[in-house]
Amino acid sequence: MNNNNPPYDEGYLPVTEKHKIYYHQYGNPDGEVILHIHGGPGSSSKSKYANLYDLKRFRIVLFDQRG
């Protein structure tokens, strides 16, 4: 499960005046959206998680629970 493709989009979503959440997107920008929420504290979402899905069919949005 190795994803060598960089995200086609990434950035930060403002949550509060002081906090923001990092996101990155993979796959088909026009595809049906899958929101992948990583499950554990203390780590960040990894690009390899996008490979769990069909990248030609879906737009995969990964984001971190904490900034």
CHARMM-style PDB file with segment names, atoms N, HN, CA, C and O in Angstrom:
ATOM      1  N   MET     1       0.846  -1.172   0.000  1.00  0.00      PROA
ATOM      2  CA  MET     1       0.000   0.000   0.000  1.00  0.00      PROA
ATOM      3  C   MET     1       0.892   1.236   0.000  1.00  0.00      PROA
ATOM      4  O   MET     1       1.093   1.857   1.044  1.00  0.00      PROA
ATOM      5  N   ASN     2       1.417   1.590  -1.144  1.00  0.00      PROA
ATOM      6  HN  ASN     2       1.254   1.086  -1.992  1.00  0.00      PROA
ATOM      7  CA  ASN     2       2.346   2.703  -1.226  1.00  0.00      PROA
ATOM      8  C   ASN     2       1.815   3.735  -2.201  1.00  0.00      PROA
ATOM      9  O   ASN     2       1.599   3.422  -3.372  1.00  0.00      PROA
ATOM     10  N   ASN     3       1.602   4.951  -1.744  1.00  0.00      PROA
ATOM     11  HN  ASN     3       1.777   5.205  -0.793  1.00  0.00      PROA
ATOM     12  CA  ASN     3       1.063   6.001  -2.582  1.00  0.00      PROA
ATOM     13  C   ASN     3       2.157   7.009  -2.880  1.00  0.00      PROA
ATOM     14  O   ASN     3       2.535   7.797  -2.013  1.00  0.00      PROA
ATOM     15  N   ASN     4       2.669   6.984  -4.109  1.00  0.00      PROA
ATOM     16  HN  ASN     4       2.362   6.344  -4.813  1.00  0.00      PROA
ATOM     17  CA  ASN     4       3.717   7.916  -4.502  1.00  0.00      PROA
ATOM     18  C   ASN     4       3.150   9.177  -5.127  1.00  0.00      PROA
ATOM     19  O   ASN     4       3.905  10.081  -5.484  1.00  0.00      PROA
ATOM     20  N   ASN     5       1.839   9.252  -5.266  1.00  0.00      PROA
ATOM     21  HN  ASN     5       1.226   8.517  -4.977  1.00  0.00      PROA
ATOM     22  CA  ASN     5       1.214  10.417  -5.863  1.00  0.00      PROA
ATOM     23  C   ASN     5       1.021  11.507  -4.818  1.00  0.00      PROA
ATOM     24  O   ASN     5       0.485  11.250  -3.740  1.00  0.00      PROA
ATOM     25  N   PRO     6       1.455  12.721  -5.135  1.00  0.00      PROA
ATOM     26  CA  PRO     6       1.193  13.809  -4.201  1.00  0.00      PROA
ATOM     27  C   PRO     6      -0.290  14.173  -4.219  1.00  0.00      PROA
ATOM     28  O   PRO     6      -0.987  13.861  -5.184  1.00  0.00      PROA
ATOM     29  N   PRO     7      -0.776  14.820  -3.182  1.00  0.00      PROA
ATOM     30  CA  PRO     7      -2.174  15.242  -3.193  1.00  0.00      PROA
ATOM     31  C   PRO     7      -2.383  16.283  -4.293  1.00  0.00      PROA
ATOM     32  O   PRO     7      -1.478  17.064  -4.588  1.00  0.00      PROA
ATOM     33  N   TYR     8      -3.563  16.297  -4.894  1.00  0.00      PROA
ATOM     34  HN  TYR     8      -4.298  15.663  -4.654  1.00  0.00      PROA
ATOM     35  CA  TYR     8      -3.841  17.330  -5.884  1.00  0.00      PROA
ATOM     36  C   TYR     8      -4.289  18.624  -5.216  1.00  0.00      PROA
ATOM     37  O   TYR     8      -4.326  19.679  -5.849  1.00  0.00      PROA
ATOM     38  N   ASP     9      -4.629  18.536  -3.927  1.00  0.00      PROA
ATOM     39  HN  ASP     9      -4.598  17.679  -3.413  1.00  0.00      PROA
ATOM     40  CA  ASP     9      -5.021  19.716  -3.167  1.00  0.00      PROA
ATOM     41  C   ASP     9      -4.722  19.462  -1.697  1.00  0.00      PROA
ATOM     42  O   ASP     9      -4.874  18.342  -1.207  1.00  0.00      PROA
ATOM     43  N   GLU    10      -4.300  20.500  -1.002  1.00  0.00      PROA
ATOM     44  HN  GLU    10      -4.177  21.409  -1.399  1.00  0.00      PROA
ATOM     45  CA  GLU    10      -4.086  20.406   0.434  1.00  0.00      PROA
ATOM     46  C   GLU    10      -4.170  21.802   1.024  1.00  0.00      PROA
ATOM     47  O   GLU    10      -3.982  22.800   0.329  1.00  0.00      PROA
ATOM     48  N   GLY    11      -4.453  21.854   2.307  1.00  0.00      PROA
ATOM     49  HN  GLY    11      -4.606  21.043   2.872  1.00  0.00      PROA
ATOM     50  CA  GLY    11      -4.547  23.149   2.959  1.00  0.00      PROA
ATOM     51  C   GLY    11      -5.061  23.003   4.372  1.00  0.00      PROA
ATOM     52  O   GLY    11      -5.003  21.926   4.964  1.00  0.00      PROA
ATOM     53  N   TYR    12      -5.561  24.094   4.901  1.00  0.00      PROA
ATOM     54  HN  TYR    12      -5.608  24.970   4.419  1.00  0.00      PROA
ATOM     55  CA  TYR    12      -6.059  24.121   6.272  1.00  0.00      PROA
ATOM     56  C   TYR    12      -7.488  24.664   6.293  1.00  0.00      PROA
ATOM     57  O   TYR    12      -7.800  25.649   5.624  1.00  0.00      PROA
ATOM     58  N   LEU    13      -8.344  24.012   7.064  1.00  0.00      PROA
ATOM     59  HN  LEU    13      -8.091  23.212   7.607  1.00  0.00      PROA
ATOM     60  CA  LEU    13      -9.706  24.479   7.290  1.00  0.00      PROA
ATOM     61  C   LEU    13      -9.733  25.210   8.627  1.00  0.00      PROA
ATOM     62  O   LEU    13      -9.346  24.641   9.648  1.00  0.00      PROA
ATOM     63  N   PRO    14     -10.187  26.468   8.637  1.00  0.00      PROA
ATOM     64  CA  PRO    14     -10.281  27.160   9.921  1.00  0.00      PROA
ATOM     65  C   PRO    14     -11.393  26.561  10.773  1.00  0.00      PROA
ATOM     66  O   PRO    14     -12.497  26.326  10.281  1.00  0.00      PROA
ATOM     67  N   VAL    15     -11.109  26.315  12.036  1.00  0.00      PROA
ATOM     68  HN  VAL    15     -10.212  26.506  12.436  1.00  0.00      PROA
ATOM     69  CA  VAL    15     -12.080  25.749  12.966  1.00  0.00      PROA
ATOM     70  C   VAL    15     -12.522  26.814  13.958  1.00  0.00      PROA
ATOM     71  O   VAL    15     -13.714  27.008  14.194  1.00  0.00      PROA
ATOM     72  N   THR    16     -11.550  27.492  14.527  1.00  0.00      PROA
ATOM     73  HN  THR    16     -10.582  27.334  14.334  1.00  0.00      PROA
ATOM     74  CA  THR    16     -11.802  28.631  15.404  1.00  0.00      PROA
ATOM     75  C   THR    16     -10.806  29.713  15.004  1.00  0.00      PROA
ATOM     76  O   THR    16     -10.037  29.555  14.056  1.00  0.00      PROA
ATOM     77  N   GLU    17     -10.838  30.785  15.729  1.00  0.00      PROA
ATOM     78  HN  GLU    17     -11.462  30.914  16.499  1.00  0.00      PROA
ATOM     79  CA  GLU    17      -9.889  31.865  15.446  1.00  0.00      PROA
ATOM     80  C   GLU    17      -8.440  31.406  15.612  1.00  0.00      PROA
ATOM     81  O   GLU    17      -7.546  31.904  14.929  1.00  0.00      PROA
ATOM     82  N   LYS    18      -8.212  30.456  16.521  1.00  0.00      PROA
ATOM     83  HN  LYS    18      -8.938  30.051  17.076  1.00  0.00      PROA
ATOM     84  CA  LYS    18      -6.852  29.995  16.818  1.00  0.00      PROA
ATOM     85  C   LYS    18      -6.512  28.630  16.224  1.00  0.00      PROA
ATOM     86  O   LYS    18      -5.335  28.280  16.132  1.00  0.00      PROA
ATOM     87  N   HSD    19      -7.509  27.859  15.822  1.00  0.00      PROA
ATOM     88  HN  HSD    19      -8.465  28.143  15.897  1.00  0.00      PROA
ATOM     89  CA  HSD    19      -7.261  26.480  15.410  1.00  0.00      PROA
ATOM     90  C   HSD    19      -7.646  26.241  13.954  1.00  0.00      PROA
ATOM     91  O   HSD    19      -8.555  26.871  13.413  1.00  0.00      PROA
ATOM     92  N   LYS    20      -6.923  25.313  13.344  1.00  0.00      PROA
ATOM     93  HN  LYS    20      -6.184  24.802  13.784  1.00  0.00      PROA
ATOM     94  CA  LYS    20      -7.195  24.908  11.967  1.00  0.00      PROA
ATOM     95  C   LYS    20      -6.882  23.425  11.830  1.00  0.00      PROA
ATOM     96  O   LYS    20      -6.118  22.868  12.618  1.00  0.00      PROA
ATOM     97  N   ILE    21      -7.479  22.788  10.821  1.00  0.00      PROA
ATOM     98  HN  ILE    21      -8.100  23.241  10.181  1.00  0.00      PROA
ATOM     99  CA  ILE    21      -7.285  21.358  10.577  1.00  0.00      PROA
ATOM    100  C   ILE    21      -6.696  21.179   9.180  1.00  0.00      PROA
ATOM    101  O   ILE    21      -7.204  21.734   8.205  1.00  0.00      PROA
ATOM    102  N   TYR    22      -5.628  20.404   9.097  1.00  0.00      PROA
ATOM    103  HN  TYR    22      -5.216  19.954   9.889  1.00  0.00      PROA
ATOM    104  CA  TYR    22      -4.970  20.119   7.824  1.00  0.00      PROA
ATOM    105  C   TYR    22      -5.747  19.047   7.056  1.00  0.00      PROA
ATOM    106  O   TYR    22      -6.220  18.076   7.647  1.00  0.00      PROA
ATOM    107  N   TYR    23      -5.877  19.223   5.747  1.00  0.00      PROA
ATOM    108  HN  TYR    23      -5.494  20.012   5.266  1.00  0.00      PROA
ATOM    109  CA  TYR    23      -6.515  18.220   4.883  1.00  0.00      PROA
ATOM    110  C   TYR    23      -5.674  18.035   3.620  1.00  0.00      PROA
ATOM    111  O   TYR    23      -4.882  18.904   3.255  1.00  0.00      PROA
ATOM    112  N   HSD    24      -5.857  16.900   2.965  1.00  0.00      PROA
ATOM    113  HN  HSD    24      -6.501  16.194   3.261  1.00  0.00      PROA
ATOM    114  CA  HSD    24      -5.262  16.657   1.661  1.00  0.00      PROA
ATOM    115  C   HSD    24      -6.209  15.778   0.864  1.00  0.00      PROA
ATOM    116  O   HSD    24      -6.924  14.944   1.421  1.00  0.00      PROA
ATOM    117  N   GLN    25      -6.203  15.982  -0.482  1.00  0.00      PROA
ATOM    118  HN  GLN    25      -5.623  16.659  -0.934  1.00  0.00      PROA
ATOM    119  CA  GLN    25      -7.140  15.286  -1.365  1.00  0.00      PROA
ATOM    120  C   GLN    25      -6.392  14.517  -2.449  1.00  0.00      PROA
ATOM    121  O   GLN    25      -5.385  14.978  -2.986  1.00  0.00      PROA
ATOM    122  N   TYR    26      -6.913  13.335  -2.753  1.00  0.00      PROA
ATOM    123  HN  TYR    26      -7.731  12.961  -2.316  1.00  0.00      PROA
ATOM    124  CA  TYR    26      -6.325  12.446  -3.756  1.00  0.00      PROA
ATOM    125  C   TYR    26      -7.424  11.927  -4.673  1.00  0.00      PROA
ATOM    126  O   TYR    26      -8.612  12.051  -4.375  1.00  0.00      PROA
ATOM    127  N   GLY    27      -7.006  11.346  -5.792  1.00  0.00      PROA
ATOM    128  HN  GLY    27      -6.041  11.245  -6.034  1.00  0.00      PROA
ATOM    129  CA  GLY    27      -7.959  10.677  -6.668  1.00  0.00      PROA
ATOM    130  C   GLY    27      -8.571  11.598  -7.700  1.00  0.00      PROA
ATOM    131  O   GLY    27      -7.921  12.509  -8.212  1.00  0.00      PROA
ATOM    132  N   ASN    28      -9.836  11.343  -7.996  1.00  0.00      PROA
ATOM    133  HN  ASN    28     -10.364  10.602  -7.581  1.00  0.00      PROA
ATOM    134  CA  ASN    28     -10.573  12.034  -9.057  1.00  0.00      PROA
ATOM    135  C   ASN    28     -11.286  13.254  -8.476  1.00  0.00      PROA
ATOM    136  O   ASN    28     -12.226  13.093  -7.698  1.00  0.00      PROA
ATOM    137  N   PRO    29     -10.865  14.466  -8.834  1.00  0.00      PROA
ATOM    138  CA  PRO    29     -11.510  15.666  -8.297  1.00  0.00      PROA
ATOM    139  C   PRO    29     -13.013  15.750  -8.598  1.00  0.00      PROA
ATOM    140  O   PRO    29     -13.756  16.428  -7.888  1.00  0.00      PROA
ATOM    141  N   ASP    30     -13.452  15.061  -9.651  1.00  0.00      PROA
ATOM    142  HN  ASP    30     -12.849  14.510 -10.229  1.00  0.00      PROA
ATOM    143  CA  ASP    30     -14.871  15.073 -10.023  1.00  0.00      PROA
ATOM    144  C   ASP    30     -15.612  13.832  -9.530  1.00  0.00      PROA
ATOM    145  O   ASP    30     -16.801  13.670  -9.808  1.00  0.00      PROA
ATOM    146  N   GLY    31     -14.926  12.964  -8.807  1.00  0.00      PROA
ATOM    147  HN  GLY    31     -13.961  13.096  -8.581  1.00  0.00      PROA
ATOM    148  CA  GLY    31     -15.537  11.717  -8.348  1.00  0.00      PROA
ATOM    149  C   GLY    31     -16.382  11.895  -7.100  1.00  0.00      PROA
ATOM    150  O   GLY    31     -16.390  12.949  -6.463  1.00  0.00      PROA
ATOM    151  N   GLU    32     -17.095  10.818  -6.775  1.00  0.00      PROA
ATOM    152  HN  GLU    32     -17.088   9.962  -7.293  1.00  0.00      PROA
ATOM    153  CA  GLU    32     -17.870  10.791  -5.539  1.00  0.00      PROA
ATOM    154  C   GLU    32     -16.909  10.931  -4.362  1.00  0.00      PROA
ATOM    155  O   GLU    32     -15.835  10.331  -4.357  1.00  0.00      PROA
ATOM    156  N   VAL    33     -17.295  11.719  -3.371  1.00  0.00      PROA
ATOM    157  HN  VAL    33     -18.168  12.206  -3.375  1.00  0.00      PROA
ATOM    158  CA  VAL    33     -16.399  12.051  -2.264  1.00  0.00      PROA
ATOM    159  C   VAL    33     -16.424  10.979  -1.179  1.00  0.00      PROA
ATOM    160  O   VAL    33     -17.483  10.517  -0.755  1.00  0.00      PROA
ATOM    161  N   ILE    34     -15.235  10.603  -0.747  1.00  0.00      PROA
ATOM    162  HN  ILE    34     -14.375  10.978  -1.091  1.00  0.00      PROA
ATOM    163  CA  ILE    34     -15.070   9.751   0.429  1.00  0.00      PROA
ATOM    164  C   ILE    34     -14.249  10.555   1.432  1.00  0.00      PROA
ATOM    165  O   ILE    34     -13.145  11.004   1.126  1.00  0.00      PROA
ATOM    166  N   LEU    35     -14.791  10.730   2.618  1.00  0.00      PROA
ATOM    167  HN  LEU    35     -15.689  10.365   2.867  1.00  0.00      PROA
ATOM    168  CA  LEU    35     -14.086  11.424   3.689  1.00  0.00      PROA
ATOM    169  C   LEU    35     -13.478  10.370   4.601  1.00  0.00      PROA
ATOM    170  O   LEU    35     -14.197   9.616   5.256  1.00  0.00      PROA
ATOM    171  N   HSD    36     -12.172  10.323   4.638  1.00  0.00      PROA
ATOM    172  HN  HSD    36     -11.589  10.935   4.105  1.00  0.00      PROA
ATOM    173  CA  HSD    36     -11.460   9.341   5.457  1.00  0.00      PROA
ATOM    174  C   HSD    36     -10.976  10.052   6.715  1.00  0.00      PROA
ATOM    175  O   HSD    36     -10.173  10.983   6.646  1.00  0.00      PROA
ATOM    176  N   ILE    37     -11.467   9.608   7.853  1.00  0.00      PROA
ATOM    177  HN  ILE    37     -12.119   8.852   7.909  1.00  0.00      PROA
ATOM    178  CA  ILE    37     -11.097  10.205   9.128  1.00  0.00      PROA
ATOM    179  C   ILE    37     -10.152   9.250   9.835  1.00  0.00      PROA
ATOM    180  O   ILE    37     -10.530   8.122  10.151  1.00  0.00      PROA
ATOM    181  N   HSD    38      -8.956   9.680  10.081  1.00  0.00      PROA
ATOM    182  HN  HSD    38      -8.649  10.596   9.824  1.00  0.00      PROA
ATOM    183  CA  HSD    38      -8.001   8.768  10.725  1.00  0.00      PROA
ATOM    184  C   HSD    38      -8.378   8.613  12.193  1.00  0.00      PROA
ATOM    185  O   HSD    38      -8.887   9.539  12.825  1.00  0.00      PROA
ATOM    186  N   GLY    39      -8.119   7.428  12.714  1.00  0.00      PROA
ATOM    187  HN  GLY    39      -7.706   6.675  12.200  1.00  0.00      PROA
ATOM    188  CA  GLY    39      -8.715   7.052  13.983  1.00  0.00      PROA
ATOM    189  C   GLY    39      -7.964   7.312  15.259  1.00  0.00      PROA
ATOM    190  O   GLY    39      -8.576   7.268  16.326  1.00  0.00      PROA
ATOM    191  N   GLY    40      -6.693   7.578  15.221  1.00  0.00      PROA
ATOM    192  HN  GLY    40      -6.196   7.614  14.354  1.00  0.00      PROA
ATOM    193  CA  GLY    40      -6.002   7.623  16.496  1.00  0.00      PROA
ATOM    194  C   GLY    40      -5.390   8.962  16.833  1.00  0.00      PROA
ATOM    195  O   GLY    40      -5.010   9.723  15.943  1.00  0.00      PROA
ATOM    196  N   PRO    41      -5.295   9.245  18.101  1.00  0.00      PROA
ATOM    197  CA  PRO    41      -4.571  10.450  18.501  1.00  0.00      PROA
ATOM    198  C   PRO    41      -3.067  10.216  18.405  1.00  0.00      PROA
ATOM    199  O   PRO    41      -2.599   9.079  18.459  1.00  0.00      PROA
ATOM    200  N   GLY    42      -2.333  11.284  18.264  1.00  0.00      PROA
ATOM    201  HN  GLY    42      -2.713  12.208  18.220  1.00  0.00      PROA
ATOM    202  CA  GLY    42      -0.882  11.185  18.273  1.00  0.00      PROA
ATOM    203  C   GLY    42      -0.241  10.918  16.935  1.00  0.00      PROA
ATOM    204  O   GLY    42       0.982  10.805  16.861  1.00  0.00      PROA
ATOM    205  N   SER    43      -1.016  10.812  15.876  1.00  0.00      PROA
ATOM    206  HN  SER    43      -2.010  10.903  15.937  1.00  0.00      PROA
ATOM    207  CA  SER    43      -0.463  10.581  14.554  1.00  0.00      PROA
ATOM    208  C   SER    43      -1.283  11.368  13.544  1.00  0.00      PROA
ATOM    209  O   SER    43      -2.373  11.850  13.852  1.00  0.00      PROA
ATOM    210  N   SER    44      -0.758  11.488  12.356  1.00  0.00      PROA
ATOM    211  HN  SER    44       0.127  11.096  12.105  1.00  0.00      PROA
ATOM    212  CA  SER    44      -1.485  12.215  11.313  1.00  0.00      PROA
ATOM    213  C   SER    44      -1.973  11.251  10.244  1.00  0.00      PROA
ATOM    214  O   SER    44      -1.515  10.111  10.169  1.00  0.00      PROA
ATOM    215  N   SER    45      -2.900  11.711   9.421  1.00  0.00      PROA
ATOM    216  HN  SER    45      -3.272  12.637   9.482  1.00  0.00      PROA
ATOM    217  CA  SER    45      -3.355  10.873   8.310  1.00  0.00      PROA
ATOM    218  C   SER    45      -2.201  10.712   7.331  1.00  0.00      PROA
ATOM    219  O   SER    45      -1.373  11.612   7.185  1.00  0.00      PROA
ATOM    220  N   LYS    46      -2.149   9.592   6.677  1.00  0.00      PROA
ATOM    221  HN  LYS    46      -2.822   8.862   6.795  1.00  0.00      PROA
ATOM    222  CA  LYS    46      -1.066   9.268   5.751  1.00  0.00      PROA
ATOM    223  C   LYS    46      -1.604   9.142   4.326  1.00  0.00      PROA
ATOM    224  O   LYS    46      -2.730   8.692   4.116  1.00  0.00      PROA
ATOM    225  N   SER    47      -0.794   9.540   3.363  1.00  0.00      PROA
ATOM    226  HN  SER    47       0.121   9.905   3.534  1.00  0.00      PROA
ATOM    227  CA  SER    47      -1.225   9.464   1.970  1.00  0.00      PROA
ATOM    228  C   SER    47      -1.534   8.027   1.551  1.00  0.00      PROA
ATOM    229  O   SER    47      -2.346   7.812   0.651  1.00  0.00      PROA
ATOM    230  N   LYS    48      -0.901   7.041   2.187  1.00  0.00      PROA
ATOM    231  HN  LYS    48      -0.242   7.215   2.918  1.00  0.00      PROA
ATOM    232  CA  LYS    48      -1.150   5.646   1.822  1.00  0.00      PROA
ATOM    233  C   LYS    48      -2.601   5.236   2.085  1.00  0.00      PROA
ATOM    234  O   LYS    48      -3.090   4.280   1.483  1.00  0.00      PROA
ATOM    235  N   TYR    49      -3.293   5.949   2.978  1.00  0.00      PROA
ATOM    236  HN  TYR    49      -2.896   6.726   3.468  1.00  0.00      PROA
ATOM    237  CA  TYR    49      -4.696   5.629   3.252  1.00  0.00      PROA
ATOM    238  C   TYR    49      -5.577   5.836   2.016  1.00  0.00      PROA
ATOM    239  O   TYR    49      -6.612   5.184   1.877  1.00  0.00      PROA
ATOM    240  N   ALA    50      -5.178   6.728   1.134  1.00  0.00      PROA
ATOM    241  HN  ALA    50      -4.337   7.258   1.247  1.00  0.00      PROA
ATOM    242  CA  ALA    50      -5.952   6.965  -0.091  1.00  0.00      PROA
ATOM    243  C   ALA    50      -5.983   5.713  -0.968  1.00  0.00      PROA
ATOM    244  O   ALA    50      -6.932   5.508  -1.725  1.00  0.00      PROA
ATOM    245  N   ASN    51      -4.943   4.872  -0.867  1.00  0.00      PROA
ATOM    246  HN  ASN    51      -4.173   5.039  -0.251  1.00  0.00      PROA
ATOM    247  CA  ASN    51      -4.878   3.662  -1.685  1.00  0.00      PROA
ATOM    248  C   ASN    51      -5.890   2.599  -1.284  1.00  0.00      PROA
ATOM    249  O   ASN    51      -6.021   1.585  -1.970  1.00  0.00      PROA
ATOM    250  N   LEU    52      -6.598   2.810  -0.201  1.00  0.00      PROA
ATOM    251  HN  LEU    52      -6.492   3.633   0.355  1.00  0.00      PROA
ATOM    252  CA  LEU    52      -7.656   1.881   0.185  1.00  0.00      PROA
ATOM    253  C   LEU    52      -8.856   1.980  -0.753  1.00  0.00      PROA
ATOM    254  O   LEU    52      -9.754   1.139  -0.715  1.00  0.00      PROA
ATOM    255  N   TYR    53      -8.865   3.013  -1.593  1.00  0.00      PROA
ATOM    256  HN  TYR    53      -8.135   3.697  -1.624  1.00  0.00      PROA
ATOM    257  CA  TYR    53     -10.020   3.311  -2.449  1.00  0.00      PROA
ATOM    258  C   TYR    53      -9.601   3.366  -3.909  1.00  0.00      PROA
ATOM    259  O   TYR    53      -8.415   3.464  -4.224  1.00  0.00      PROA
ATOM    260  N   ASP    54     -10.578   3.304  -4.788  1.00  0.00      PROA
ATOM    261  HN  ASP    54     -11.541   3.224  -4.532  1.00  0.00      PROA
ATOM    262  CA  ASP    54     -10.348   3.411  -6.230  1.00  0.00      PROA
ATOM    263  C   ASP    54     -10.117   4.885  -6.569  1.00  0.00      PROA
ATOM    264  O   ASP    54     -11.063   5.671  -6.606  1.00  0.00      PROA
ATOM    265  N   LEU    55      -8.863   5.256  -6.814  1.00  0.00      PROA
ATOM    266  HN  LEU    55      -8.094   4.617  -6.784  1.00  0.00      PROA
ATOM    267  CA  LEU    55      -8.512   6.650  -7.039  1.00  0.00      PROA
ATOM    268  C   LEU    55      -9.010   7.189  -8.382  1.00  0.00      PROA
ATOM    269  O   LEU    55      -9.087   8.403  -8.567  1.00  0.00      PROA
ATOM    270  N   LYS    56      -9.344   6.311  -9.307  1.00  0.00      PROA
ATOM    271  HN  LYS    56      -9.282   5.324  -9.156  1.00  0.00      PROA
ATOM    272  CA  LYS    56      -9.904   6.773 -10.581  1.00  0.00      PROA
ATOM    273  C   LYS    56     -11.380   7.110 -10.445  1.00  0.00      PROA
ATOM    274  O   LYS    56     -11.910   7.921 -11.204  1.00  0.00      PROA
ATOM    275  N   ARG    57     -12.033   6.497  -9.493  1.00  0.00      PROA
ATOM    276  HN  ARG    57     -11.602   5.838  -8.876  1.00  0.00      PROA
ATOM    277  CA  ARG    57     -13.477   6.673  -9.311  1.00  0.00      PROA
ATOM    278  C   ARG    57     -13.827   7.706  -8.235  1.00  0.00      PROA
ATOM    279  O   ARG    57     -14.796   8.451  -8.383  1.00  0.00      PROA
ATOM    280  N   PHE    58     -13.048   7.751  -7.163  1.00  0.00      PROA
ATOM    281  HN  PHE    58     -12.261   7.146  -7.043  1.00  0.00      PROA
ATOM    282  CA  PHE    58     -13.423   8.550  -5.995  1.00  0.00      PROA
ATOM    283  C   PHE    58     -12.486   9.731  -5.756  1.00  0.00      PROA
ATOM    284  O   PHE    58     -11.311   9.706  -6.123  1.00  0.00      PROA
ATOM    285  N   ARG    59     -13.033  10.745  -5.139  1.00  0.00      PROA
ATOM    286  HN  ARG    59     -13.987  10.765  -4.840  1.00  0.00      PROA
ATOM    287  CA  ARG    59     -12.271  11.878  -4.600  1.00  0.00      PROA
ATOM    288  C   ARG    59     -12.094  11.587  -3.118  1.00  0.00      PROA
ATOM    289  O   ARG    59     -13.074  11.548  -2.374  1.00  0.00      PROA
ATOM    290  N   ILE    60     -10.866  11.383  -2.684  1.00  0.00      PROA
ATOM    291  HN  ILE    60     -10.070  11.415  -3.288  1.00  0.00      PROA
ATOM    292  CA  ILE    60     -10.575  10.999  -1.311  1.00  0.00      PROA
ATOM    293  C   ILE    60     -10.092  12.225  -0.537  1.00  0.00      PROA
ATOM    294  O   ILE    60      -9.107  12.858  -0.916  1.00  0.00      PROA
ATOM    295  N   VAL    61     -10.783  12.550   0.538  1.00  0.00      PROA
ATOM    296  HN  VAL    61     -11.583  12.036   0.846  1.00  0.00      PROA
ATOM    297  CA  VAL    61     -10.385  13.669   1.384  1.00  0.00      PROA
ATOM    298  C   VAL    61      -9.923  13.100   2.724  1.00  0.00      PROA
ATOM    299  O   VAL    61     -10.696  12.463   3.439  1.00  0.00      PROA
ATOM    300  N   LEU    62      -8.671  13.335   3.049  1.00  0.00      PROA
ATOM    301  HN  LEU    62      -8.043  13.853   2.468  1.00  0.00      PROA
ATOM    302  CA  LEU    62      -8.089  12.902   4.312  1.00  0.00      PROA
ATOM    303  C   LEU    62      -7.878  14.128   5.178  1.00  0.00      PROA
ATOM    304  O   LEU    62      -7.438  15.168   4.687  1.00  0.00      PROA
ATOM    305  N   PHE    63      -8.183  14.020   6.446  1.00  0.00      PROA
ATOM    306  HN  PHE    63      -8.541  13.175   6.845  1.00  0.00      PROA
ATOM    307  CA  PHE    63      -7.864  15.137   7.327  1.00  0.00      PROA
ATOM    308  C   PHE    63      -7.456  14.634   8.699  1.00  0.00      PROA
ATOM    309  O   PHE    63      -7.777  13.515   9.099  1.00  0.00      PROA
ATOM    310  N   ASP    64      -6.749  15.482   9.395  1.00  0.00      PROA
ATOM    311  HN  ASP    64      -6.488  16.391   9.070  1.00  0.00      PROA
ATOM    312  CA  ASP    64      -6.238  15.148  10.721  1.00  0.00      PROA
ATOM    313  C   ASP    64      -7.214  15.608  11.790  1.00  0.00      PROA
ATOM    314  O   ASP    64      -7.819  16.674  11.671  1.00  0.00      PROA
ATOM    315  N   GLN    65      -7.365  14.805  12.832  1.00  0.00      PROA
ATOM    316  HN  GLN    65      -6.874  13.939  12.929  1.00  0.00      PROA
ATOM    317  CA  GLN    65      -8.255  15.171  13.921  1.00  0.00      PROA
ATOM    318  C   GLN    65      -7.835  16.466  14.587  1.00  0.00      PROA
ATOM    319  O   GLN    65      -8.664  17.285  14.982  1.00  0.00      PROA
ATOM    320  N   ARG    66      -6.543  16.627  14.700  1.00  0.00      PROA
ATOM    321  HN  ARG    66      -5.869  15.962  14.379  1.00  0.00      PROA
ATOM    322  CA  ARG    66      -6.008  17.853  15.304  1.00  0.00      PROA
ATOM    323  C   ARG    66      -5.074  18.499  14.292  1.00  0.00      PROA
ATOM    324  O   ARG    66      -4.254  17.827  13.667  1.00  0.00      PROA
ATOM    325  N   GLY    67      -5.210  19.811  14.141  1.00  0.00      PROA
ATOM    326  HN  GLY    67      -5.876  20.357  14.649  1.00  0.00      PROA
ATOM    327  CA  GLY    67      -4.416  20.628  13.235  1.00  0.00      PROA
ATOM    328  C   GLY    67      -3.297  19.926  12.594  1.00  0.00      PROA
ATOM    329  OT1 GLY    67      -2.561  20.524  11.809  1.00  0.00      PROA
TER     330      GLY     67
END
